[in-house]
Amino acid sequence: MRALSAPGAPIPLFACAAADLPPAQAWPQTLVLVADLSTLAISDGSAWVRQDTGAVI
């Protein structure tokens, strides 16, 4: 956990296609790169939410 609280360098994001996103319920407050949509998404605990439009994926 220390690496996340004080990273020494950028940390790569998990990248996948929208169809391959893991269950949002299993990854609350997690940021991913949705490669086929060219956007970031964050899990709100129930769904993946696009960070460019705020729409649910």
ABEGO torsion letter per residue (X at the ends): XAAAABBABBBBBBBBBAAABBBAAABBGBBBBBAAAGBBBBBAGABBBBAAAGBBX
